[in-house]
Amino acid sequence: MANQKLGWDSGLPGQGSGAKSFGEELANSNAFAQCQVKKVFKSVCLREAESQADIAQISATTASFKQNAYQLKRVFAEVGNYCMGE
């Protein structure tokens, strides 16, 4: 499959017709989820991820974001809780 590094969702067909199906594939990719988590991290923590702990938190929050129906509110709560200890 083309662009495998995007982390396509195996639960979707991986093909379609037009912008709607392409958008659905992108919105359910790991790259999209991770990008959203990184943006929240930077907004909440007021910095980029720097340490291995930061990277591990982004990874865990990305997985949680996908598992919990892409609830961005939950991402803010998880990242906020992580950065609160600084």
TIRO-2110 file (N, C-alpha, C; in Angstrom, 1 decimal):
// TIRO-2110
0.9, -1.2, 0.0, N, 1, A
0.0, 0.0, 0.0, CA, 1, A
0.9, 1.2, 0.0, C, 1, A
0.5, 2.2, -0.8, N, 2, A
1.3, 3.4, -0.9, CA, 2, A
1.3, 4.2, 0.4, C, 2, A
2.4, 4.9, 0.7, N, 3, A
2.5, 5.7, 1.9, CA, 3, A
2.2, 5.0, 3.2, C, 3, A
2.8, 3.8, 3.4, N, 4, A
2.5, 3.0, 4.6, CA, 4, A
2.9, 3.7, 5.8, C, 4, A
3.8, 4.7, 5.8, N, 5, A
4.3, 5.4, 7.0, CA, 5, A
3.2, 6.2, 7.6, C, 5, A
2.1, 6.5, 6.9, N, 6, A
1.0, 7.2, 7.4, CA, 6, A
0.2, 6.4, 8.4, C, 6, A
0.4, 5.1, 8.4, N, 7, A
-0.3, 4.3, 9.3, CA, 7, A
-1.8, 4.2, 9.0, C, 7, A
-2.1, 3.7, 7.8, N, 8, A
-3.5, 3.6, 7.4, CA, 8, A
-4.3, 2.6, 8.3, C, 8, A
-5.5, 2.9, 8.5, N, 9, A
-6.4, 2.0, 9.4, CA, 9, A
-6.7, 0.8, 8.6, C, 9, A
-6.4, -0.4, 9.1, N, 10, A
-6.6, -1.7, 8.4, CA, 10, A
-8.1, -2.0, 8.4, C, 10, A
-8.9, -1.3, 9.2, N, 11, A
-10.3, -1.6, 9.2, CA, 11, A
-11.1, -0.9, 8.1, C, 11, A
-10.4, 0.0, 7.4, N, 12, A
-11.0, 0.6, 6.2, CA, 12, A
-10.5, 0.0, 4.9, C, 12, A
-11.2, 0.2, 3.8, N, 13, A
-10.9, -0.5, 2.6, CA, 13, A
-9.5, -0.1, 1.9, C, 13, A
-9.0, 1.0, 2.2, N, 14, A
-7.8, 1.4, 1.6, CA, 14, A
-7.9, 1.9, 0.2, C, 14, A
-9.1, 2.1, -0.2, N, 15, A
-9.4, 2.6, -1.5, CA, 15, A
-10.7, 3.3, -1.5, C, 15, A
-11.1, 4.0, -2.6, N, 16, A
-12.4, 4.6, -2.7, CA, 16, A
-12.5, 5.4, -3.9, C, 16, A
-13.4, 6.4, -3.9, N, 17, A
-13.6, 7.2, -5.0, CA, 17, A
-13.9, 8.6, -4.6, C, 17, A
-13.0, 9.5, -4.8, N, 18, A
-13.3, 10.9, -4.5, CA, 18, A
-12.7, 11.4, -3.2, C, 18, A
-12.9, 12.7, -2.9, N, 19, A
-12.4, 13.3, -1.8, CA, 19, A
-12.9, 12.8, -0.4, C, 19, A
-14.2, 12.4, -0.4, N, 20, A
-14.8, 11.9, 0.8, CA, 20, A
-14.1, 10.7, 1.3, C, 20, A
-13.9, 9.7, 0.5, N, 21, A
-13.3, 8.4, 0.9, CA, 21, A
-11.8, 8.7, 1.3, C, 21, A
-11.1, 9.5, 0.5, N, 22, A
-9.8, 9.9, 0.8, CA, 22, A
-9.6, 10.6, 2.1, C, 22, A
-10.5, 11.5, 2.4, N, 23, A
-10.6, 12.2, 3.7, CA, 23, A
-10.8, 11.3, 4.8, C, 23, A
-11.7, 10.3, 4.6, N, 24, A
-12.0, 9.3, 5.7, CA, 24, A
-10.7, 8.5, 6.0, C, 24, A
-10.0, 8.1, 4.9, N, 25, A
-8.8, 7.3, 5.1, CA, 25, A
-7.8, 8.1, 5.9, C, 25, A
-7.6, 9.4, 5.5, N, 26, A
-6.6, 10.2, 6.2, CA, 26, A
-7.0, 10.5, 7.6, C, 26, A
-8.2, 10.8, 7.9, N, 27, A
-8.7, 11.1, 9.2, CA, 27, A
-8.5, 9.9, 10.2, C, 27, A
-8.5, 8.7, 9.6, N, 28, A
-8.3, 7.5, 10.5, CA, 28, A
-6.9, 7.0, 10.4, C, 28, A
-6.0, 7.7, 9.9, N, 29, A
-4.6, 7.3, 9.9, CA, 29, A
-3.9, 7.6, 11.2, C, 29, A
-2.8, 6.8, 11.5, N, 30, A
-2.0, 7.1, 12.6, CA, 30, A
-1.3, 8.5, 12.6, C, 30, A
-0.9, 8.9, 11.3, N, 31, A
-0.2, 10.1, 11.2, CA, 31, A
-1.2, 11.3, 11.6, C, 31, A
-2.4, 11.2, 11.2, N, 32, A
-3.4, 12.3, 11.6, CA, 32, A
-3.5, 12.3, 13.1, C, 32, A
-3.7, 11.2, 13.8, N, 33, A
-3.9, 11.1, 15.2, CA, 33, A
-2.7, 11.6, 15.9, C, 33, A
-1.5, 11.2, 15.5, N, 34, A
-0.3, 11.7, 16.2, CA, 34, A
-0.1, 13.2, 16.0, C, 34, A
-0.4, 13.7, 14.8, N, 35, A
-0.3, 15.1, 14.5, CA, 35, A
-1.2, 15.9, 15.5, C, 35, A
-2.4, 15.5, 15.7, N, 36, A
-3.3, 16.2, 16.6, CA, 36, A
-2.8, 16.1, 18.0, C, 36, A
-2.3, 15.0, 18.5, N, 37, A
-1.7, 14.9, 19.8, CA, 37, A
-0.5, 15.8, 20.0, C, 37, A
0.4, 15.9, 19.0, N, 38, A
1.5, 16.7, 19.1, CA, 38, A
1.1, 18.2, 19.2, C, 38, A
0.1, 18.6, 18.4, N, 39, A
-0.4, 20.0, 18.5, CA, 39, A
-0.9, 20.3, 19.8, C, 39, A
-1.7, 19.4, 20.4, N, 40, A
-2.2, 19.6, 21.8, CA, 40, A
-1.1, 19.7, 22.8, C, 40, A
-0.1, 18.8, 22.6, N, 41, A
1.1, 18.8, 23.5, CA, 41, A
1.7, 20.1, 23.5, C, 41, A
2.0, 20.7, 22.4, N, 42, A
2.7, 22.0, 22.3, CA, 42, A
1.8, 23.1, 22.8, C, 42, A
0.5, 23.0, 22.6, N, 43, A
-0.4, 24.0, 23.2, CA, 43, A
-0.5, 24.0, 24.7, C, 43, A
-0.6, 22.8, 25.2, N, 44, A
-0.8, 22.6, 26.7, CA, 44, A
0.5, 22.8, 27.4, C, 44, A
1.6, 22.1, 26.9, N, 45, A
2.9, 22.1, 27.7, CA, 45, A
3.7, 23.4, 27.3, C, 45, A
3.3, 24.1, 26.3, N, 46, A
4.0, 25.3, 25.9, CA, 46, A
5.4, 25.0, 25.4, C, 46, A
5.6, 23.8, 24.8, N, 47, A
6.9, 23.4, 24.3, CA, 47, A
6.7, 22.2, 23.4, C, 47, A
7.8, 21.9, 22.6, N, 48, A
7.8, 20.7, 21.8, CA, 48, A
8.1, 19.5, 22.8, C, 48, A
7.8, 18.3, 22.3, N, 49, A
8.3, 17.1, 23.1, CA, 49, A
9.8, 17.0, 23.0, C, 49, A
10.4, 16.8, 24.1, N, 50, A
11.9, 16.8, 24.2, CA, 50, A
12.5, 15.5, 24.7, C, 50, A
11.9, 15.0, 25.7, N, 51, A
12.5, 13.8, 26.3, CA, 51, A
11.9, 12.5, 25.8, C, 51, A
12.5, 11.4, 26.2, N, 52, A
11.9, 10.1, 25.9, CA, 52, A
10.5, 9.9, 26.6, C, 52, A
10.4, 10.5, 27.8, N, 53, A
9.1, 10.5, 28.5, CA, 53, A
8.1, 11.2, 27.7, C, 53, A
8.4, 12.4, 27.2, N, 54, A
7.5, 13.1, 26.3, CA, 54, A
7.0, 12.3, 25.1, C, 54, A
8.0, 11.7, 24.5, N, 55, A
7.7, 10.9, 23.3, CA, 55, A
6.8, 9.7, 23.6, C, 55, A
7.1, 9.1, 24.8, N, 56, A
6.3, 8.0, 25.2, CA, 56, A
4.9, 8.4, 25.5, C, 56, A
4.7, 9.6, 26.1, N, 57, A
3.4, 10.1, 26.4, CA, 57, A
2.6, 10.4, 25.1, C, 57, A
3.3, 11.0, 24.2, N, 58, A
2.6, 11.3, 22.9, CA, 58, A
2.2, 10.0, 22.2, C, 58, A
3.0, 9.0, 22.3, N, 59, A
2.6, 7.6, 21.7, CA, 59, A
1.4, 7.0, 22.5, C, 59, A
1.4, 7.1, 23.8, N, 60, A
0.3, 6.5, 24.6, CA, 60, A
-0.9, 7.3, 24.3, C, 60, A
-0.8, 8.6, 24.3, N, 61, A
-2.0, 9.5, 24.1, CA, 61, A
-2.6, 9.3, 22.7, C, 61, A
-1.7, 9.1, 21.7, N, 62, A
-2.1, 8.8, 20.3, CA, 62, A
-3.0, 7.5, 20.3, C, 62, A
-2.5, 6.5, 20.9, N, 63, A
-3.2, 5.2, 21.0, CA, 63, A
-4.6, 5.4, 21.7, C, 63, A
-4.6, 6.1, 22.8, N, 64, A
-5.8, 6.4, 23.5, CA, 64, A
-6.8, 7.2, 22.7, C, 64, A
-6.3, 8.2, 21.9, N, 65, A
-7.1, 9.0, 21.1, CA, 65, A
-7.8, 8.2, 20.0, C, 65, A
-7.1, 7.3, 19.4, N, 66, A
-7.7, 6.4, 18.4, CA, 66, A
-8.7, 5.4, 19.0, C, 66, A
-8.4, 4.8, 20.2, N, 67, A
-9.2, 3.8, 20.8, CA, 67, A
-10.5, 4.4, 21.4, C, 67, A
-10.5, 5.7, 21.7, N, 68, A
-11.6, 6.4, 22.3, CA, 68, A
-12.4, 7.3, 21.3, C, 68, A
-12.5, 6.8, 20.1, N, 69, A
-13.3, 7.5, 19.0, CA, 69, A
-12.9, 9.0, 18.8, C, 69, A
-11.6, 9.2, 18.8, N, 70, A
-11.0, 10.5, 18.5, CA, 70, A
-11.6, 11.6, 19.3, C, 70, A
-11.7, 11.4, 20.6, N, 71, A
-12.2, 12.5, 21.4, CA, 71, A
-11.1, 13.4, 21.8, C, 71, A
-11.0, 14.6, 21.2, N, 72, A
-9.9, 15.5, 21.4, CA, 72, A
-10.0, 16.1, 22.9, C, 72, A
-11.1, 16.2, 23.5, N, 73, A
-11.2, 16.6, 24.9, CA, 73, A
-10.4, 15.7, 25.8, C, 73, A
-10.4, 14.4, 25.5, N, 74, A
-9.7, 13.4, 26.3, CA, 74, A
-8.2, 13.7, 26.1, C, 74, A
-7.8, 14.0, 24.9, N, 75, A
-6.3, 14.3, 24.6, CA, 75, A
-5.9, 15.5, 25.5, C, 75, A
-6.7, 16.5, 25.5, N, 76, A
-6.3, 17.7, 26.3, CA, 76, A
-6.2, 17.3, 27.8, C, 76, A
-7.1, 16.4, 28.3, N, 77, A
-7.0, 16.0, 29.7, CA, 77, A
-5.8, 15.2, 29.9, C, 77, A
-5.5, 14.2, 29.1, N, 78, A
-4.3, 13.4, 29.3, CA, 78, A
-3.0, 14.2, 29.2, C, 78, A
-2.9, 15.0, 28.2, N, 79, A
-1.7, 15.8, 28.1, CA, 79, A
-1.6, 16.8, 29.3, C, 79, A
-2.7, 17.4, 29.6, N, 80, A
-2.7, 18.4, 30.7, CA, 80, A
-2.2, 17.7, 32.0, C, 80, A
-2.7, 16.5, 32.3, N, 81, A
-2.3, 15.8, 33.4, CA, 81, A
-0.8, 15.5, 33.4, C, 81, A
-0.3, 15.1, 32.3, N, 82, A
1.1, 14.8, 32.1, CA, 82, A
1.9, 16.1, 32.4, C, 82, A
1.6, 17.2, 31.8, N, 83, A
2.4, 18.4, 31.9, CA, 83, A
2.2, 19.1, 33.2, C, 83, A
1.2, 18.8, 33.9, N, 84, A
0.9, 19.4, 35.2, CA, 84, A
2.0, 19.2, 36.2, C, 84, A
2.7, 18.0, 36.1, N, 85, A
3.8, 17.6, 37.0, CA, 85, A
5.1, 18.4, 36.8, C, 85, A
5.1, 19.2, 35.8, N, 86, A
6.4, 19.9, 35.5, CA, 86, A
6.6, 21.2, 36.4, C, 86, A
END
